[in-house]
Amino acid sequence: MLDSEAASYILRIQRDELESQLYGQRILYVSIKRDWLPSTKLLFVKKAAFIGSGIIDRFVSLGELREDEKKVCLENNCYGKIEFAKLARFYPAVAVEDTPLADQNPLGLHGASLPRSDALQIERLARARLII
């Protein structure tokens, strides 16, 4: 697979606190196991819309976390933390129904992989992006 077609992933942001943590601290604790490699692109979906994207800087496993972070992970059934090199917030959010994934149930997108070309196409649908 060419680098331009490397897998990207979708993560569902269920609560406002997680969205605040993501964009405020540039981290996300994850319960879904994937090959979280540096430079992997992630898209974030909330309800039925893509709210932004990010590029992974590094993945920190449960054993490498500070004690307070381990406690958060264990309480939320997570196994590690993703730290982001770059984040973008879409304004306005891009409805799933307006993307190549229109035939998918937004609830079923959590953890799904998609070609990087599809991820880039979804990013281009955003009228504006705030780079964080």
C-alpha positions as a printed NumPy array, in Angstrom:
array([[  0.   ,   0.   ,   0.   ],
       [  1.415,   3.376,  -0.952],
       [  1.907,   5.942,   1.814],
       [ -0.779,   8.11 ,   0.241],
       [ -3.178,   5.184,   0.623],
       [ -2.166,   4.298,   4.182],
       [ -5.114,   3.525,   6.397],
       [ -6.776,   6.321,   8.286],
       [ -9.207,   5.692,  11.126],
       [-12.417,   7.16 ,  12.49 ],
       [-12.971,   7.678,  16.198],
       [-16.318,   8.619,  17.669],
       [-16.327,  11.419,  20.238],
       [-19.318,  10.68 ,  22.455],
       [-19.155,  13.395,  25.104],
       [-18.413,  17.109,  25.164],
       [-15.706,  16.502,  27.798],
       [-13.834,  14.237,  25.383],
       [-14.041,  16.863,  22.662],
       [-12.697,  19.495,  25.093],
       [ -9.884,  17.162,  26.144],
       [ -9.013,  16.396,  22.528],
       [ -8.779,  20.007,  21.394],
       [ -7.587,  21.456,  24.712],
       [ -4.905,  18.933,  25.695],
       [ -4.226,  17.351,  22.275],
       [ -4.771,  13.863,  23.703],
       [ -7.369,  11.127,  23.487],
       [ -7.583,   7.998,  25.63 ],
       [ -8.587,   5.031,  23.493],
       [-10.371,   1.78 ,  24.215],
       [-10.266,   0.472,  20.666],
       [ -7.11 ,  -1.368,  19.622],
       [ -5.567,  -0.399,  16.31 ],
       [ -2.063,   0.047,  14.96 ],
       [ -1.692,   3.62 ,  16.272],
       [  1.419,   4.672,  14.358],
       [  2.933,   8.16 ,  14.165],
       [  1.634,  10.184,  11.188],
       [ -1.61 ,   8.173,  11.007],
       [ -4.585,  10.386,  10.176],
       [ -7.69 ,  10.159,  12.356],
       [-11.112,  11.64 ,  11.674],
       [-13.428,  12.466,  14.565],
       [-17.173,  11.913,  14.287],
       [-19.683,  13.244,  16.806],
       [-23.339,  12.304,  16.464],
       [-23.757,  12.225,  12.648],
       [-21.017,  14.654,  11.595],
       [-17.256,  14.83 ,  11.241],
       [-15.994,  17.513,  13.624],
       [-12.302,  17.381,  12.74 ],
       [ -9.156,  15.412,  12.105],
       [ -5.76 ,  14.786,  13.629],
       [ -2.318,  13.376,  12.954],
       [ -0.868,  11.034,  15.572],
       [  2.404,  12.097,  17.184],
       [  2.707,   9.033,  19.41 ],
       [  0.796,   6.328,  21.234],
       [  1.455,   5.808,  24.952],
       [  0.507,   2.369,  26.289],
       [ -1.108,   1.836,  29.686],
       [  2.174,   0.702,  31.255],
       [  3.927,   3.937,  30.256],
       [  1.273,   6.299,  31.655],
       [  1.518,   8.256,  34.905],
       [ -0.512,   6.817,  37.789],
       [ -3.294,   9.43 ,  37.479],
       [ -3.616,   8.66 ,  33.748],
       [ -3.639,   4.898,  34.403],
       [ -6.545,   5.448,  36.8  ],
       [ -8.481,   7.397,  34.122],
       [ -7.804,   4.624,  31.593],
       [ -8.886,   1.828,  33.915],
       [-12.065,   3.678,  34.911],
       [-12.971,   4.178,  31.247],
       [-11.842,   0.789,  29.904],
       [ -9.027,   2.371,  27.871],
       [ -5.666,   0.824,  27.142],
       [ -3.613,   3.864,  26.134],
       [ -3.384,   7.466,  25.064],
       [ -2.876,   9.072,  21.671],
       [ -0.927,  12.334,  21.6  ],
       [ -1.466,  14.478,  18.515],
       [  1.089,  16.349,  16.418],
       [ -1.634,  18.318,  14.629],
       [ -5.384,  18.771,  15.023],
       [ -7.986,  20.45 ,  12.844],
       [-11.529,  21.416,  13.731],
       [-14.07 ,  21.617,  10.896],
       [-16.356,  24.663,  10.622],
       [-19.108,  23.799,  10.172],
       [-18.964,  20.07 ,  10.925],
       [-19.305,  17.852,   7.841],
       [-22.43 ,  15.668,   7.878],
       [-21.661,  11.979,   7.377],
       [-24.466,  11.902,   4.783],
       [-22.451,  14.36 ,   2.632],
       [-19.356,  12.134,   2.51 ],
       [-18.32 ,   8.914,   0.733],
       [-19.511,   7.144,   3.915],
       [-23.127,   8.31 ,   3.51 ],
       [-24.434,   4.726,   3.419],
       [-22.803,   3.909,   6.805],
       [-24.45 ,   4.154,  10.202],
       [-22.505,   6.904,  12.066],
       [-22.575,   4.796,  15.251],
       [-20.804,   1.973,  13.428],
       [-17.941,   4.165,  12.227],
       [-16.02 ,   4.043,  15.536],
       [-12.683,   2.376,  14.835],
       [-13.361,   1.938,  11.134],
       [-10.448,   2.265,   8.752],
       [-10.629,   4.06 ,   5.436],
       [ -8.126,   4.89 ,   2.711],
       [ -6.246,   8.148,   3.244],
       [ -7.713,   9.424,  -0.032],
       [-11.239,   9.168,   1.471],
       [-10.051,  10.936,   4.636],
       [ -8.59 ,  13.767,   2.535],
       [-11.825,  13.992,   0.539],
       [-13.815,  14.379,   3.781],
       [-11.397,  17.07 ,   4.994],
       [-11.838,  18.978,   1.731],
       [-15.618,  19.054,   2.325],
       [-15.115,  21.283,   5.369],
       [-15.673,  24.935,   4.439],
       [-13.106,  26.029,   7.006],
       [-10.561,  24.258,   9.224],
       [ -9.026,  25.633,  12.379],
       [ -5.543,  24.125,  12.736],
       [ -4.592,  23.545,  16.362]])
